Amino acid sequence: MSSRAKRKKELAKKRKKMAKQNKKYGQADFRHSGLGIKSCILGVLAVAILVATVSLAYTTYGDTIAAAGGLAFVSIVLAIFGIRSAIIGFRETDRKKRSCVIGLCICSLLLIIYIFIFIGGVRMILLNT
C-alpha cells in the first residue's frame, strides 16, 4: 500500500471517529440551559400549587380564604421567579433554549390565569354588593 492510500485510510478512520463523537457538522451537542430547567421546574411546581388551591377551595365550598390565598401567593412568586430564570437562561451561550421557552410559557400562562381569577373574584364582589 502506498503512503497516499495509507493517509487516505487514516483520514477516513479519523472522520468516522469524529462523526461518532459529534452530532452535526462537526459541532458537539449542546446541553440544556440550567436556568431553563429551573424555570420549567418552578412552573410545574406553581401549576401543582394552583391545582391544589383550586381543589382545596372546591372541596371546602370556598371557606378557606386564608389558606387558598396564601398558596396562591406562593404560586405567583414561584411563577415570577420562573419567568426571571427563563429570561436569564436565554442569555447562556452554547446551550439549548427549549427549556427556557417551555418554562417561560408555563409561568406566563399561569400568571395570566391568576389575573383572570383575580378579575373574576373582584367582579363577583362588586356584583354582590
VMD Tcl script that builds the backbone (N, CA, C; Angstrom):
set m [mol new atoms 387]
animate dup $m
set s [atomselect $m all]
$s set {name element resname resid chain x y z} {
  {N N MET 1 A 0.842 -1.169 0.000}
  {CA C MET 1 A 0.000 0.000 0.000}
  {C C MET 1 A 0.890 1.235 0.000}
  {N N SER 2 A 0.537 2.207 -0.809}
  {CA C SER 2 A 1.335 3.427 -0.877}
  {C C SER 2 A 1.036 4.315 0.317}
  {N N SER 3 A 1.894 5.267 0.534}
  {CA C SER 3 A 1.709 6.177 1.665}
  {C C SER 3 A 0.461 7.035 1.479}
  {N N ARG 4 A 0.139 7.316 0.226}
  {CA C ARG 4 A -1.053 8.119 -0.054}
  {C C ARG 4 A -2.323 7.345 0.314}
  {N N ALA 5 A -2.368 6.089 0.010}
  {CA C ALA 5 A -3.520 5.248 0.334}
  {C C ALA 5 A -3.640 5.082 1.844}
  {N N LYS 6 A -2.480 4.932 2.522}
  {CA C LYS 6 A -2.499 4.822 3.985}
  {C C LYS 6 A -3.052 6.092 4.615}
  {N N ARG 7 A -2.573 7.214 4.077}
  {CA C ARG 7 A -3.016 8.513 4.605}
  {C C ARG 7 A -4.522 8.677 4.407}
  {N N LYS 8 A -5.003 8.283 3.242}
  {CA C LYS 8 A -6.427 8.388 2.945}
  {C C LYS 8 A -7.248 7.503 3.878}
  {N N LYS 9 A -6.738 6.302 4.139}
  {CA C LYS 9 A -7.426 5.368 5.029}
  {C C LYS 9 A -7.446 5.898 6.460}
  {N N GLU 10 A -6.343 6.495 6.898}
  {CA C GLU 10 A -6.277 7.073 8.246}
  {C C GLU 10 A -7.251 8.245 8.389}
  {N N LEU 11 A -7.307 9.078 7.353}
  {CA C LEU 11 A -8.243 10.209 7.397}
  {C C LEU 11 A -9.697 9.735 7.438}
  {N N ALA 12 A -10.026 8.699 6.685}
  {CA C ALA 12 A -11.392 8.163 6.697}
  {C C ALA 12 A -11.719 7.602 8.072}
  {N N LYS 13 A -10.758 6.926 8.686}
  {CA C LYS 13 A -10.960 6.385 10.035}
  {C C LYS 13 A -11.152 7.506 11.047}
  {N N LYS 14 A -10.367 8.570 10.900}
  {CA C LYS 14 A -10.464 9.722 11.801}
  {C C LYS 14 A -11.821 10.414 11.644}
  {N N ARG 15 A -12.287 10.564 10.397}
  {CA C ARG 15 A -13.591 11.185 10.151}
  {C C ARG 15 A -14.725 10.360 10.762}
  {N N LYS 16 A -14.609 9.036 10.627}
  {CA C LYS 16 A -15.631 8.165 11.185}
  {C C LYS 16 A -15.669 8.287 12.710}
  {N N LYS 17 A -14.512 8.387 13.327}
  {CA C LYS 17 A -14.430 8.547 14.777}
  {C C LYS 17 A -15.020 9.888 15.204}
  {N N MET 18 A -14.715 10.946 14.464}
  {CA C MET 18 A -15.248 12.274 14.774}
  {C C MET 18 A -16.762 12.308 14.577}
  {N N ALA 19 A -17.261 11.578 13.581}
  {CA C ALA 19 A -18.713 11.554 13.338}
  {C C ALA 19 A -19.451 10.905 14.497}
  {N N LYS 20 A -18.829 9.932 15.143}
  {CA C LYS 20 A -19.463 9.300 16.299}
  {C C LYS 20 A -19.484 10.231 17.502}
  {N N GLN 21 A -18.465 11.066 17.641}
  {CA C GLN 21 A -18.382 11.973 18.784}
  {C C GLN 21 A -19.293 13.174 18.619}
  {N N ASN 22 A -19.349 13.716 17.433}
  {CA C ASN 22 A -20.086 14.952 17.191}
  {C C ASN 22 A -21.399 14.647 16.495}
  {N N LYS 23 A -22.360 15.492 16.727}
  {CA C LYS 23 A -23.689 15.235 16.212}
  {C C LYS 23 A -23.936 15.844 14.833}
  {N N LYS 24 A -23.559 17.104 14.642}
  {CA C LYS 24 A -23.951 17.768 13.420}
  {C C LYS 24 A -22.864 18.735 12.962}
  {N N TYR 25 A -22.387 18.547 11.782}
  {CA C TYR 25 A -21.438 19.450 11.145}
  {C C TYR 25 A -20.203 19.711 12.005}
  {N N GLY 26 A -19.746 18.703 12.685}
  {CA C GLY 26 A -18.527 18.835 13.467}
  {C C GLY 26 A -18.679 19.588 14.769}
  {N N GLN 27 A -19.902 19.857 15.179}
  {CA C GLN 27 A -20.130 20.572 16.436}
  {C C GLN 27 A -20.656 19.598 17.483}
  {N N ALA 28 A -20.219 19.794 18.696}
  {CA C ALA 28 A -20.694 18.958 19.786}
  {C C ALA 28 A -22.147 19.290 20.100}
  {N N ASP 29 A -22.858 18.336 20.666}
  {CA C ASP 29 A -24.256 18.527 21.035}
  {C C ASP 29 A -24.330 19.437 22.260}
  {N N PHE 30 A -25.202 20.446 22.215}
  {CA C PHE 30 A -25.329 21.390 23.321}
  {C C PHE 30 A -26.174 20.791 24.436}
  {N N ARG 31 A -25.895 21.225 25.657}
  {CA C ARG 31 A -26.688 20.835 26.815}
  {C C ARG 31 A -27.813 21.844 27.006}
  {N N HIS 32 A -28.833 21.433 27.761}
  {CA C HIS 32 A -29.936 22.351 28.056}
  {C C HIS 32 A -29.482 23.404 29.059}
  {N N SER 33 A -30.095 24.548 28.976}
  {CA C SER 33 A -29.784 25.636 29.891}
  {C C SER 33 A -30.203 25.260 31.308}
  {N N GLY 34 A -29.314 25.431 32.255}
  {CA C GLY 34 A -29.616 25.093 33.643}
  {C C GLY 34 A -30.727 25.954 34.212}
  {N N LEU 35 A -30.701 27.229 33.883}
  {CA C LEU 35 A -31.750 28.122 34.367}
  {C C LEU 35 A -33.080 27.853 33.666}
  {N N GLY 36 A -33.025 27.352 32.436}
  {CA C GLY 36 A -34.254 26.961 31.750}
  {C C GLY 36 A -34.913 25.770 32.418}
  {N N ILE 37 A -34.082 24.807 32.832}
  {CA C ILE 37 A -34.606 23.647 33.557}
  {C C ILE 37 A -35.200 24.095 34.889}
  {N N LYS 38 A -34.515 25.029 35.560}
  {CA C LYS 38 A -35.034 25.575 36.827}
  {C C LYS 38 A -36.379 26.263 36.596}
  {N N SER 39 A -36.487 26.979 35.483}
  {CA C SER 39 A -37.733 27.665 35.152}
  {C C SER 39 A -38.866 26.666 34.915}
  {N N CYS 40 A -38.569 25.569 34.225}
  {CA C CYS 40 A -39.589 24.534 33.999}
  {C C CYS 40 A -40.044 23.921 35.314}
  {N N ILE 41 A -39.094 23.634 36.192}
  {CA C ILE 41 A -39.433 23.032 37.485}
  {C C ILE 41 A -40.291 23.984 38.310}
  {N N LEU 42 A -39.913 25.270 38.332}
  {CA C LEU 42 A -40.703 26.256 39.079}
  {C C LEU 42 A -42.106 26.388 38.492}
  {N N GLY 43 A -42.205 26.346 37.166}
  {CA C GLY 43 A -43.518 26.439 36.520}
  {C C GLY 43 A -44.407 25.260 36.848}
  {N N VAL 44 A -43.854 24.058 36.806}
  {CA C VAL 44 A -44.644 22.864 37.121}
  {C C VAL 44 A -45.059 22.875 38.591}
  {N N LEU 45 A -44.148 23.303 39.455}
  {CA C LEU 45 A -44.473 23.392 40.876}
  {C C LEU 45 A -45.579 24.424 41.125}
  {N N ALA 46 A -45.513 25.551 40.428}
  {CA C ALA 46 A -46.544 26.580 40.574}
  {C C ALA 46 A -47.893 26.084 40.056}
  {N N VAL 47 A -47.888 25.321 38.963}
  {CA C VAL 47 A -49.140 24.754 38.444}
  {C C VAL 47 A -49.710 23.753 39.440}
  {N N ALA 48 A -48.844 22.943 40.056}
  {CA C ALA 48 A -49.313 21.979 41.053}
  {C C ALA 48 A -49.949 22.695 42.246}
  {N N ILE 49 A -49.364 23.812 42.648}
  {CA C ILE 49 A -49.938 24.584 43.757}
  {C C ILE 49 A -51.276 25.196 43.340}
  {N N LEU 50 A -51.382 25.641 42.087}
  {CA C LEU 50 A -52.660 26.164 41.590}
  {C C LEU 50 A -53.742 25.091 41.638}
  {N N VAL 51 A -53.407 23.899 41.184}
  {CA C VAL 51 A -54.374 22.800 41.209}
  {C C VAL 51 A -54.765 22.478 42.655}
  {N N ALA 52 A -53.779 22.476 43.556}
  {CA C ALA 52 A -54.074 22.210 44.967}
  {C C ALA 52 A -54.969 23.301 45.555}
  {N N THR 53 A -54.714 24.542 45.187}
  {CA C THR 53 A -55.520 25.655 45.689}
  {C C THR 53 A -56.963 25.555 45.205}
  {N N VAL 54 A -57.132 25.285 43.925}
  {CA C VAL 54 A -58.487 25.185 43.361}
  {C C VAL 54 A -59.218 23.993 43.960}
  {N N SER 55 A -58.533 22.854 44.103}
  {CA C SER 55 A -59.203 21.689 44.677}
  {C C SER 55 A -59.533 21.900 46.157}
  {N N LEU 56 A -58.666 22.608 46.879}
  {CA C LEU 56 A -58.945 22.921 48.277}
  {C C LEU 56 A -60.176 23.815 48.397}
  {N N ALA 57 A -60.238 24.831 47.550}
  {CA C ALA 57 A -61.390 25.733 47.592}
  {C C ALA 57 A -62.669 25.016 47.165}
  {N N TYR 58 A -62.554 24.090 46.219}
  {CA C TYR 58 A -63.734 23.368 45.745}
  {C C TYR 58 A -64.260 22.405 46.797}
  {N N THR 59 A -63.342 21.680 47.459}
  {CA C THR 59 A -63.791 20.679 48.435}
  {C C THR 59 A -64.360 21.304 49.706}
  {N N THR 60 A -63.906 22.511 50.037}
  {CA C THR 60 A -64.423 23.173 51.238}
  {C C THR 60 A -65.488 24.213 50.910}
  {N N TYR 61 A -65.961 24.222 49.665}
  {CA C TYR 61 A -67.002 25.142 49.210}
  {C C TYR 61 A -66.635 26.605 49.445}
  {N N GLY 62 A -65.359 26.940 49.291}
  {CA C GLY 62 A -64.911 28.325 49.367}
  {C C GLY 62 A -64.707 28.873 50.753}
  {N N ASP 63 A -64.645 28.044 51.767}
  {CA C ASP 63 A -64.480 28.528 53.145}
  {C C ASP 63 A -63.023 28.668 53.575}
  {N N THR 64 A -62.072 28.466 52.684}
  {CA C THR 64 A -60.647 28.531 53.052}
  {C C THR 64 A -59.995 29.743 52.407}
  {N N ILE 65 A -60.438 30.907 52.771}
  {CA C ILE 65 A -59.940 32.124 52.141}
  {C C ILE 65 A -58.447 32.327 52.415}
  {N N ALA 66 A -58.027 32.191 53.655}
  {CA C ALA 66 A -56.629 32.452 54.007}
  {C C ALA 66 A -55.697 31.394 53.431}
  {N N ALA 67 A -56.073 30.140 53.533}
  {CA C ALA 67 A -55.203 29.066 53.042}
  {C C ALA 67 A -55.067 29.130 51.527}
  {N N ALA 68 A -56.169 29.329 50.834}
  {CA C ALA 68 A -56.123 29.405 49.377}
  {C C ALA 68 A -55.362 30.646 48.919}
  {N N GLY 69 A -55.555 31.746 49.604}
  {CA C GLY 69 A -54.840 32.971 49.251}
  {C C GLY 69 A -53.344 32.849 49.475}
  {N N GLY 70 A -52.954 32.211 50.571}
  {CA C GLY 70 A -51.529 32.017 50.852}
  {C C GLY 70 A -50.863 31.115 49.834}
  {N N LEU 71 A -51.545 30.015 49.491}
  {CA C LEU 71 A -50.994 29.125 48.474}
  {C C LEU 71 A -50.922 29.806 47.108}
  {N N ALA 72 A -51.921 30.608 46.786}
  {CA C ALA 72 A -51.911 31.327 45.513}
  {C C ALA 72 A -50.757 32.327 45.467}
  {N N PHE 73 A -50.503 32.999 46.586}
  {CA C PHE 73 A -49.395 33.953 46.634}
  {C C PHE 73 A -48.060 33.237 46.423}
  {N N VAL 74 A -47.879 32.080 47.053}
  {CA C VAL 74 A -46.642 31.303 46.866}
  {C C VAL 74 A -46.501 30.886 45.400}
  {N N SER 75 A -47.593 30.473 44.788}
  {CA C SER 75 A -47.567 30.064 43.389}
  {C C SER 75 A -47.215 31.236 42.474}
  {N N ILE 76 A -47.747 32.409 42.762}
  {CA C ILE 76 A -47.430 33.600 41.957}
  {C C ILE 76 A -45.949 33.950 42.084}
  {N N VAL 77 A -45.414 33.871 43.292}
  {CA C VAL 77 A -43.992 34.162 43.498}
  {C C VAL 77 A -43.125 33.157 42.729}
  {N N LEU 78 A -43.497 31.882 42.771}
  {CA C LEU 78 A -42.746 30.872 42.024}
  {C C LEU 78 A -42.799 31.133 40.523}
  {N N ALA 79 A -43.957 31.548 40.027}
  {CA C ALA 79 A -44.090 31.842 38.601}
  {C C ALA 79 A -43.231 33.042 38.202}
  {N N ILE 80 A -43.171 34.058 39.057}
  {CA C ILE 80 A -42.340 35.224 38.757}
  {C C ILE 80 A -40.859 34.843 38.737}
  {N N PHE 81 A -40.436 34.024 39.710}
  {CA C PHE 81 A -39.047 33.566 39.703}
  {C C PHE 81 A -38.768 32.666 38.497}
  {N N GLY 82 A -39.758 31.907 38.068}
  {CA C GLY 82 A -39.603 31.075 36.877}
  {C C GLY 82 A -39.415 31.911 35.621}
  {N N ILE 83 A -40.169 32.988 35.506}
  {CA C ILE 83 A -40.009 33.895 34.354}
  {C C ILE 83 A -38.630 34.536 34.384}
  {N N ARG 84 A -38.207 34.949 35.565}
  {CA C ARG 84 A -36.879 35.563 35.717}
  {C C ARG 84 A -35.778 34.576 35.325}
  {N N SER 85 A -35.895 33.333 35.760}
  {CA C SER 85 A -34.889 32.318 35.424}
  {C C SER 85 A -34.868 32.033 33.925}
  {N N ALA 86 A -36.033 31.999 33.312}
  {CA C ALA 86 A -36.090 31.740 31.871}
  {C C ALA 86 A -35.442 32.871 31.080}
  {N N ILE 87 A -35.701 34.104 31.468}
  {CA C ILE 87 A -35.125 35.242 30.754}
  {C C ILE 87 A -33.606 35.253 30.896}
  {N N ILE 88 A -33.111 34.974 32.089}
  {CA C ILE 88 A -31.664 34.916 32.284}
  {C C ILE 88 A -31.077 33.706 31.541}
  {N N GLY 89 A -31.830 32.609 31.485}
  {CA C GLY 89 A -31.373 31.414 30.777}
  {C C GLY 89 A -31.202 31.627 29.287}
  {N N PHE 90 A -31.967 32.553 28.704}
  {CA C PHE 90 A -31.805 32.859 27.279}
  {C C PHE 90 A -30.435 33.456 26.986}
  {N N ARG 91 A -29.808 34.050 27.964}
  {CA C ARG 91 A -28.505 34.685 27.763}
  {C C ARG 91 A -27.332 33.708 27.823}
  {N N GLU 92 A -27.571 32.480 28.281}
  {CA C GLU 92 A -26.489 31.499 28.362}
  {C C GLU 92 A -26.044 31.106 26.957}
  {N N THR 93 A -24.737 31.067 26.755}
  {CA C THR 93 A -24.212 30.715 25.440}
  {C C THR 93 A -23.950 29.216 25.362}
  {N N ASP 94 A -23.986 28.694 24.157}
  {CA C ASP 94 A -23.739 27.278 23.867}
  {C C ASP 94 A -24.664 26.354 24.653}
  {N N ARG 95 A -25.899 26.745 24.792}
  {CA C ARG 95 A -26.903 25.939 25.486}
  {C C ARG 95 A -28.182 25.902 24.658}
  {N N LYS 96 A -28.936 24.829 24.813}
  {CA C LYS 96 A -30.241 24.750 24.160}
  {C C LYS 96 A -31.218 25.648 24.904}
  {N N LYS 97 A -32.072 26.308 24.170}
  {CA C LYS 97 A -33.001 27.269 24.762}
  {C C LYS 97 A -34.416 26.729 24.892}
  {N N ARG 98 A -34.652 25.479 24.495}
  {CA C ARG 98 A -36.009 24.927 24.514}
  {C C ARG 98 A -36.602 24.914 25.922}
  {N N SER 99 A -35.797 24.563 26.906}
  {CA C SER 99 A -36.319 24.527 28.277}
  {C C SER 99 A -36.660 25.927 28.772}
  {N N CYS 100 A -35.923 26.932 28.303}
  {CA C CYS 100 A -36.250 28.316 28.666}
  {C C CYS 100 A -37.608 28.714 28.084}
  {N N VAL 101 A -37.845 28.346 26.840}
  {CA C VAL 101 A -39.115 28.682 26.185}
  {C C VAL 101 A -40.279 27.997 26.893}
  {N N ILE 102 A -40.106 26.714 27.216}
  {CA C ILE 102 A -41.180 25.965 27.888}
  {C C ILE 102 A -41.466 26.560 29.268}
  {N N GLY 103 A -40.410 26.836 30.032}
  {CA C GLY 103 A -40.589 27.416 31.362}
  {C C GLY 103 A -41.230 28.790 31.306}
  {N N LEU 104 A -40.816 29.604 30.327}
  {CA C LEU 104 A -41.398 30.938 30.178}
  {C C LEU 104 A -42.878 30.856 29.821}
  {N N CYS 105 A -43.240 29.928 28.941}
  {CA C CYS 105 A -44.651 29.766 28.557}
  {C C CYS 105 A -45.503 29.305 29.735}
  {N N ILE 106 A -45.005 28.315 30.470}
  {CA C ILE 106 A -45.780 27.794 31.611}
  {C C ILE 106 A -46.007 28.897 32.645}
  {N N CYS 107 A -44.936 29.594 33.010}
  {CA C CYS 107 A -45.048 30.617 34.060}
  {C C CYS 107 A -45.889 31.801 33.607}
  {N N SER 108 A -45.754 32.202 32.348}
  {CA C SER 108 A -46.544 33.326 31.843}
  {C C SER 108 A -48.031 32.976 31.795}
  {N N LEU 109 A -48.354 31.778 31.306}
  {CA C LEU 109 A -49.755 31.359 31.268}
  {C C LEU 109 A -50.341 31.263 32.669}
  {N N LEU 110 A -49.530 30.815 33.612}
  {CA C LEU 110 A -50.006 30.723 34.987}
  {C C LEU 110 A -50.337 32.109 35.546}
  {N N LEU 111 A -49.484 33.091 35.271}
  {CA C LEU 111 A -49.782 34.449 35.738}
  {C C LEU 111 A -51.032 35.013 35.075}
  {N N ILE 112 A -51.227 34.704 33.799}
  {CA C ILE 112 A -52.433 35.160 33.106}
  {C C ILE 112 A -53.680 34.519 33.727}
  {N N ILE 113 A -53.579 33.230 34.059}
  {CA C ILE 113 A -54.707 32.538 34.712}
  {C C ILE 113 A -55.025 33.193 36.056}
  {N N TYR 114 A -53.980 33.512 36.828}
  {CA C TYR 114 A -54.209 34.160 38.124}
  {C C TYR 114 A -54.820 35.553 37.959}
  {N N ILE 115 A -54.437 36.265 36.912}
  {CA C ILE 115 A -55.040 37.585 36.665}
  {C C ILE 115 A -56.535 37.432 36.386}
  {N N PHE 116 A -56.900 36.421 35.565}
  {CA C PHE 116 A -58.314 36.189 35.292}
  {C C PHE 116 A -59.075 35.759 36.545}
  {N N ILE 117 A -58.454 34.933 37.383}
  {CA C ILE 117 A -59.098 34.530 38.640}
  {C C ILE 117 A -59.320 35.746 39.529}
  {N N PHE 118 A -58.325 36.629 39.602}
  {CA C PHE 118 A -58.441 37.839 40.421}
  {C C PHE 118 A -59.538 38.758 39.891}
  {N N ILE 119 A -59.565 38.953 38.580}
  {CA C ILE 119 A -60.596 39.812 37.980}
  {C C ILE 119 A -61.986 39.214 38.211}
  {N N GLY 120 A -62.100 37.885 38.063}
  {CA C GLY 120 A -63.386 37.229 38.316}
  {C C GLY 120 A -63.823 37.376 39.761}
  {N N GLY 121 A -62.895 37.300 40.714}
  {CA C GLY 121 A -63.237 37.475 42.124}
  {C C GLY 121 A -63.676 38.893 42.438}
  {N N VAL 122 A -62.971 39.869 41.884}
  {CA C VAL 122 A -63.353 41.271 42.102}
  {C C VAL 122 A -64.719 41.535 41.481}
  {N N ARG 123 A -64.972 40.958 40.321}
  {CA C ARG 123 A -66.264 41.148 39.660}
  {C C ARG 123 A -67.392 40.558 40.498}
  {N N MET 124 A -67.144 39.370 41.077}
  {CA C MET 124 A -68.173 38.742 41.920}
  {C C MET 124 A -68.450 39.580 43.169}
  {N N ILE 125 A -67.415 40.166 43.739}
  {CA C ILE 125 A -67.592 41.017 44.925}
  {C C ILE 125 A -68.397 42.252 44.559}
  {N N LEU 126 A -68.076 42.860 43.420}
  {CA C LEU 126 A -68.791 44.077 43.013}
  {C C LEU 126 A -70.252 43.785 42.644}
  {N N LEU 127 A -70.530 42.620 42.071}
  {CA C LEU 127 A -71.899 42.290 41.710}
  {C C LEU 127 A -72.748 41.946 42.930}
  {N N ASN 128 A -72.134 41.430 43.986}
  {CA C ASN 128 A -72.877 41.035 45.193}
  {C C ASN 128 A -73.135 42.200 46.130}
  {N N THR 129 A -72.473 43.331 45.939}
  {CA C THR 129 A -72.678 44.457 46.863}
  {C C THR 129 A -73.715 45.427 46.373}
}
mol reanalyze $m
mol bondsrecalc $m
mol representation Tube
mol addrep $m
